[in-house]
Structure formats: C-alpha cells, structure tokens
Amino acid sequence: MNKLSNAKLWHSIHSWIGLKLSLLMTFILLTGSIAVFSAEIDWFLFPEMRSSDSTPIAQVSWGASFDAVRENYPKYEIDSLNRYPQDYIALQVIASTPWNELVRIWVEPSDGTVLGITQWYNAQRFLRSLHRHLMMPNNIGIPIVTFMAFPLLISLIAGLFIYKKFWKGIFKRPRFELKARIWLGDLHRLTGLWSSWLVALITITSIWYFIEELGGNAPPLPAPVSYGWGGSSDLPPGFSGQTLERAVELALTEVPGLEIRRIGLGETLIIEGDLTANLVRPRANSVYLNTSTLEIIGSYKGEELGLHNRISEAADPLHFGYFGGLISKIIWFIVGMFMTALSVTGFMIYFTRLERIILSTKASNDPHKKEDIQFP
C-alpha cells in the first residue's frame, strides 16, 4: 500500500468514526467534562454545604460533629463522616433515616455545628449516572460507555497519521478569514493537538474500566473482617463523640501523618485518608478498629498495595483530574471541553463537505449550468 492510499485509509477511518459516533461521543465527553466540577456545582446549589471556616484536616472535630448529628437527629443511623479535599465544603455526614432513606447532613468541621440536611441524590450522583452508564442499568450502560474508548483511540491514532508533522501546527492560528470548511478544519486540528494527551489518558483509563467490567477487577483491599455499609445501630452502647476522638488518636498513632477523609461506622471502625502514596483514593490508606474495644485490628498504606490495586486506584484520579486539587480540575475541564469541541467540529466539517458535494452535484445536473460552464 503506497503512502497516498495509506493516508486515505486513515482519513476514511477517522471520518467514519467521527460521523457515526459523534453524537454519543459528544454527550459522553461533555457530561464527563462537567462532572469534573460536580462537587462545586452541588456547593453552588446547596447552601447547606458551604462552610464558613477553613479548618485544616488535622483540626476537624470528628467527635463534636458526631455528637451534634446524634443530638439533632436522634433516630437517624450515622453511616460515615466524610471530609472533602475542598476546605470550603462542610463536613458531610451520611445517615439513614428511620424510613431507610439516605441523606447528607452538613456540619461545620471546626465545631460540629449542623448547617442543614440534603437528599442523597444530587448533581454529583446525576452526572455520575449520566456519564458513567447513560442512566441505564450498570451492566448495560458501563460497557457501552467504556467500549467507546476503543474507537476514540483509533480516531486519535488516525488523526496523527493524517496530520503529517503535526507538532508544527501546535501554535498555528486557524484561518478564520477563509470559508467555514477551511477554518473549521484548522480549528479541529488545533484542538486535537492540544487535547491529544488527555484523549490518550482518558482512553487508557476507560479501557481499564472496560477490563474491570469484564471481570478484571483488582483484588479486594486488605481487611481484617468483612463489613458492609454499617450503621449506628451496630455501635455499642455508650459510643459517643469522645470515643470517636479516641479512635482517631489511635489511628493516627498507628499511621502517623494520615489526613483523615472518611470514618465508616459499624461493627468495625474504618478510618481512611490521604498519606504519601500518589494517585490513590483515601481508602488506600486505612486503619481498622474494633468498635467496642478500640483495639486496632488492621491497617495498611497505599505503598503496600500490589500493582493491580495501584493501577485500579489511579484510574479515577487520572480520569477525572482531581488529584491536583482545583488547578488540575480546571485543566481537565478546559481540555475536556476541547475534546468535546473536537467531536462537534468534526461533524461540522463533514457537513460542510457534504453540502459542497450536494451543491456540486445539483450544478452538474442542471443543463443551464452546464451550458454556462461549457460556453462561458
């Protein structure tokens, strides 16, 4: 196959994928980009989430928060206490109502003052369901969404083959002064170049999710006992905020430097947080305590996890870009919108070419036009 035929083949593949899958791809990329800021969207929508202080993670009043929620909602079962990385978001307490509805109770992290209560379903859950499985059952929607990584990867490779010496076009301004078909093509190539690194990263992590859906899940994280969602009904009599603070002290003695992000309550206390391992979720650093005796019955750090677990833990931070705080999330959002624009401009380019072909065909079939052309 000569170079011309090879380039034409890659162009046909790239165009076919862009045309056939543009609508679905645009939807997935757009919802994924917006989902990067799902926590901030909820913060904007729900005043209850807005903390008036910037309490450092080491000074969070876990015990006071526990006691305050119990006092204000005595019949609710407290499932977990969670601290967001963003210090402007209040401490979140997940609880079950007497009628078995999950709710979110928000308290000031410094002293446990209750700010309000919101339902479990929020913008974050909505965007997650929309982007992750298209509001379909998980076993149907997730494979569909994650499988899209393969045509996305092929399209990326094809684009690099089509655009010869692509590195020379990184700072090339689109020619907006020319006709739409030309400047759309320039804009498509430019956004493609600037977003290609994220396209590759999103593709890799999505393929990993697809592998997990086929049964390639990482082994379960170390745990001394099996546990479920838990609930305060499993807590021993007399368990209070003071007991919880003592548990936190013991956990920090077991794993010094642990920045606690979540405390799961139940027959076993599970204290999770951030430590020194990069690109892991808080659950990768955990301490387990017997709820009745506060005896430490297990602990592990992110560095101690096997390769399979480390890959699994890194997928979410890399896919959604929250590993570097607000800065990385802004970058992921902007470049994610570039990726969305790629899908849109690709379709527009095809449409303008198709329109030109149709007009040309009509002109060639018009006998008057033919005369004008043959005898100017």
C-alpha positions in Angstrom: 0.0 0.0 0.0 1.5 3.4 -1.0 1.6 6.4 1.2 -1.3 8.1 -0.5 -3.6 5.0 -0.1 -2.4 4.6 3.5 -3.3 8.3 4.3 -6.7 7.9 2.5 -7.4 4.8 4.6 -6.6 6.5 7.9 -8.7 9.5 6.8 -11.7 7.3 6.0 -11.4 5.6 9.4 -11.1 8.9 11.2 -14.1 10.3 9.3 -16.3 7.3 9.7 -15.8 7.1 13.5 -16.3 10.9 13.8 -19.5 10.7 11.8 -21.1 7.6 13.2 -20.3 8.1 16.8 -20.2 11.9 17.0 -23.5 12.3 18.9 -22.8 9.7 21.6 -19.1 10.7 21.9 -20.1 14.4 22.3 -22.6 13.5 25.0 -20.1 11.4 26.9 -17.3 13.9 26.7 -19.5 16.8 27.6 -21.0 15.2 30.7 -17.6 13.9 31.8 -16.1 17.4 31.5 -18.9 18.9 33.6 -18.6 16.1 36.1 -15.1 17.3 37.0 -16.8 20.1 38.9 -19.7 18.1 40.3 -18.8 18.9 43.9 -18.6 22.6 43.1 -21.9 22.5 41.3 -23.5 21.0 44.4 -21.8 23.6 46.6 -23.4 26.3 44.5 -26.9 24.6 44.5 -27.0 23.7 48.2 -26.2 26.5 50.8 -26.0 23.8 53.5 -22.7 22.6 52.0 -21.0 25.9 52.5 -18.5 26.0 55.3 -17.8 29.4 56.9 -14.3 28.4 58.0 -11.3 26.7 56.5 -10.5 24.2 59.2 -7.3 22.1 58.4 -7.9 18.4 58.1 -5.9 17.8 61.3 -8.2 20.0 63.3 -11.6 18.6 62.2 -13.8 18.0 65.2 -15.0 14.4 64.4 -16.3 13.8 67.8 -18.2 17.0 68.1 -19.7 16.5 64.7 -20.9 13.0 65.6 -22.5 14.2 68.8 -24.2 17.2 67.1 -25.8 15.0 64.5 -26.9 12.5 67.1 -28.5 15.3 69.1 -30.3 16.9 66.2 -31.3 13.6 64.5 -31.5 11.1 67.3 -33.4 8.5 65.3 -31.0 8.6 62.3 -28.3 6.0 61.8 -25.0 7.6 61.1 -23.1 5.6 58.5 -20.0 7.7 57.9 -18.3 11.1 58.3 -16.6 12.5 55.2 -14.2 15.4 54.7 -13.9 16.8 51.2 -10.5 18.0 50.0 -12.0 21.4 49.4 -12.0 23.2 52.7 -14.9 25.4 51.7 -17.2 22.4 51.7 -18.6 21.4 55.0 -18.1 18.1 56.7 -20.5 15.6 55.3 -22.3 13.0 57.5 -24.0 10.2 55.6 -27.0 8.9 57.6 -30.1 6.7 57.2 -33.5 8.0 58.2 -36.0 5.9 60.1 -37.7 5.2 56.8 -34.5 3.9 55.2 -33.6 6.9 53.1 -30.0 8.0 52.7 -29.4 11.7 53.4 -26.4 14.0 53.7 -26.1 16.1 56.9 -23.7 19.0 56.7 -21.8 20.4 59.7 -19.0 22.9 60.4 -15.8 20.9 60.6 -14.4 23.1 63.4 -17.1 22.6 66.0 -19.8 20.3 64.6 -22.5 23.0 64.2 -25.2 21.5 62.0 -25.7 23.5 58.8 -28.5 21.6 57.3 -29.6 18.4 55.5 -29.9 17.5 51.8 -31.1 14.4 49.9 -28.7 11.7 48.8 -29.3 12.3 45.1 -27.5 15.4 44.0 -25.7 16.9 40.9 -22.7 14.6 41.6 -24.9 11.5 41.5 -26.8 12.7 38.5 -23.7 13.5 36.4 -22.1 10.2 37.5 -25.1 8.2 36.4 -25.4 10.2 33.1 -21.7 10.0 32.2 -20.9 6.5 33.6 -23.8 4.4 32.4 -26.1 6.8 30.5 -28.9 6.3 33.1 -29.1 2.6 32.0 -28.6 -0.4 34.3 -24.9 -0.6 35.2 -24.3 -3.9 33.4 -25.6 -2.4 30.1 -24.5 1.3 30.3 -21.0 0.9 31.7 -19.8 -1.5 28.9 -21.3 0.8 26.2 -19.6 3.9 27.6 -16.2 2.3 28.3 -16.2 0.5 25.0 -16.2 3.9 23.3 -12.5 4.2 24.4 -11.5 1.9 21.5 -12.9 4.0 18.6 -11.6 7.1 20.4 -8.1 5.5 20.5 -8.3 4.5 16.8 -9.5 8.0 15.9 -6.6 9.6 17.8 -4.1 7.3 16.0 -5.7 8.0 12.7 -5.7 11.7 13.3 -1.9 11.7 14.0 -1.3 9.8 10.8 -3.4 12.1 8.7 -1.8 15.3 10.1 1.8 14.9 8.9 4.4 16.6 11.1 1.6 17.5 13.5 4.0 19.1 16.0 4.5 22.0 13.7 0.8 23.0 14.0 0.6 23.4 17.8 0.8 27.2 17.5 -0.8 27.6 14.1 -3.7 30.0 14.2 -7.0 28.9 12.5 -7.6 30.8 9.3 -10.9 32.4 10.4 -10.9 34.8 7.5 -11.4 32.0 5.0 -14.5 29.9 4.3 -16.1 27.8 7.1 -14.8 24.5 5.8 -11.2 25.7 6.0 -11.3 27.4 9.4 -13.3 24.5 10.9 -10.6 22.1 9.7 -7.9 24.3 11.2 -9.7 24.6 14.5 -10.3 20.8 14.5 -6.6 20.1 14.1 -5.6 22.7 16.6 -7.9 21.5 19.4 -7.0 17.9 18.5 -3.3 18.6 19.1 -3.8 20.4 22.3 -6.1 17.8 23.8 -4.4 14.7 22.4 -2.6 14.0 25.7 -5.9 14.0 27.6 -7.6 11.9 24.9 -4.8 9.3 25.3 -5.2 9.4 29.1 -9.0 9.2 29.1 -8.7 6.3 26.6 -6.3 4.3 28.8 -8.4 4.8 31.9 -11.6 4.0 30.1 -10.1 0.8 28.7 -9.2 -0.1 32.2 -12.8 0.4 33.3 -13.9 -1.8 30.4 -11.4 -4.5 31.6 -12.9 -4.3 35.1 -16.4 -4.8 33.7 -15.1 -8.0 32.0 -14.0 -9.3 35.4 -10.5 -7.8 35.6 -11.2 -6.1 39.0 -8.3 -5.6 41.4 -8.2 -7.9 44.4 -10.1 -6.7 47.4 -8.2 -4.2 49.6 -6.8 -5.8 52.9 -9.5 -6.1 55.6 -9.4 -8.0 58.9 -13.1 -8.6 58.8 -15.9 -8.4 56.2 -18.1 -5.4 56.6 -20.9 -3.7 54.8 -22.3 -0.2 54.8 -22.6 -0.3 58.6 -24.8 2.0 60.7 -25.0 3.4 64.2 -27.3 0.5 65.2 -24.1 -1.6 65.2 -22.4 0.8 67.6 -22.0 -0.4 71.2 -23.9 1.3 74.0 -22.2 4.5 75.2 -20.4 5.1 72.0 -20.0 8.9 71.7 -18.0 11.6 70.1 -15.4 11.3 72.8 -15.0 7.6 71.9 -14.7 8.6 68.2 -12.0 11.1 69.0 -10.1 8.5 70.9 -10.3 6.2 67.9 -8.9 8.9 65.7 -6.0 9.4 68.1 -5.2 5.7 68.0 -5.5 5.6 64.2 -3.0 8.5 63.9 -0.6 6.7 66.2 -0.9 3.6 64.0 -0.4 5.5 60.8 1.3 8.9 61.6 0.6 11.7 59.2 -2.7 10.2 58.0 -5.0 13.0 56.8 -8.4 11.5 57.6 -11.1 11.9 54.9 -13.6 9.3 55.9 -14.7 7.4 59.1 -17.0 4.5 58.5 -19.1 3.5 61.5 -20.3 0.0 62.1 -19.1 -3.2 63.9 -15.7 -2.1 62.7 -14.5 1.4 62.6 -12.8 2.2 59.2 -10.7 5.3 59.2 -9.4 6.3 55.8 -7.4 9.2 54.4 -4.5 10.6 52.4 -0.9 9.8 53.2 2.2 9.7 51.0 1.2 7.4 48.1 0.3 9.3 44.9 -2.7 8.8 42.7 -4.7 6.7 45.2 -8.1 7.2 46.8 -8.5 7.7 50.6 -9.4 4.0 51.0 -5.9 3.1 50.0 -4.7 4.2 53.5 -6.9 2.7 56.2 -6.9 1.8 59.8 -9.4 -0.7 61.3 -10.5 -0.7 64.9 -12.8 -2.8 67.0 -15.7 -0.5 67.7 -16.3 -1.9 71.2 -12.7 -2.0 72.5 -11.0 0.4 70.1 -8.3 -2.2 69.5 -6.5 -1.8 66.2 -7.2 -4.9 64.2 -5.6 -3.9 60.9 -4.0 -1.2 58.8 -2.3 -0.7 55.5 -0.8 2.1 53.4 -1.1 2.9 49.7 2.6 2.0 49.1 1.9 -1.5 50.4 -0.7 -2.3 47.8 0.1 -4.6 44.8 0.5 -3.3 41.3 -3.0 -4.4 40.3 -4.5 -2.4 43.2 -2.3 0.7 42.5 -3.5 0.8 38.8 -7.1 0.5 39.9 -6.7 3.2 42.5 -5.0 5.6 40.0 -7.8 5.3 37.4 -10.3 7.6 39.0 -7.9 10.5 39.9 -6.4 10.4 36.4 -9.7 10.1 34.6 -11.4 13.0 36.5 -8.3 15.0 37.2 -8.9 15.7 40.9 -5.5 14.5 42.1 -4.1 18.1 42.0 -6.9 20.0 43.5 -8.6 22.9 41.8 -5.8 23.5 39.4 -5.8 20.0 37.8 -9.6 20.1 37.7 -9.6 23.4 35.8 -7.1 21.9 33.3 -9.2 18.7 32.9 -12.3 20.7 32.4 -10.8 23.1 29.7 -9.1 20.3 27.8 -12.2 18.1 28.2 -14.2 20.9 26.5 -11.6 20.9 23.8 -12.3 17.2 23.3 -16.0 17.9 23.1 -15.3 20.6 20.5 -13.3 18.0 18.5 -16.4 15.9 18.2 -18.6 18.8 17.2 -16.2 20.4 14.7 -15.5 17.0 13.2 -19.2 16.6 12.4 -19.5 20.2 11.1 -16.5 19.6 8.8 -18.2 16.6 7.4 -21.5 18.5 7.0 -19.8 21.4 5.1 -18.1 18.9 2.8 -21.4 17.0 2.2 -23.2 20.3 1.5 -20.5 21.2 -1.1 -20.8 17.8 -2.8 -24.6 18.1 -3.0 -24.4 21.6 -4.5 -21.8 20.5 -7.0 -24.0 17.5 -8.0 -27.0 19.7 -8.5 -25.0 22.1 -10.6 -23.6 19.3 -12.8 -27.2 18.0 -13.4 -28.6 21.4 -14.3 -28.5 21.8 -18.2 -28.4 25.6 -17.9 -25.5 25.5 -15.5 -23.8 23.0 -17.9 -24.1 25.5 -20.8 -22.8 28.3 -18.6 -19.8 26.1 -17.7 -19.1 24.8 -21.2 -19.6 28.1 -23.0 -18.7 31.0 -20.8 
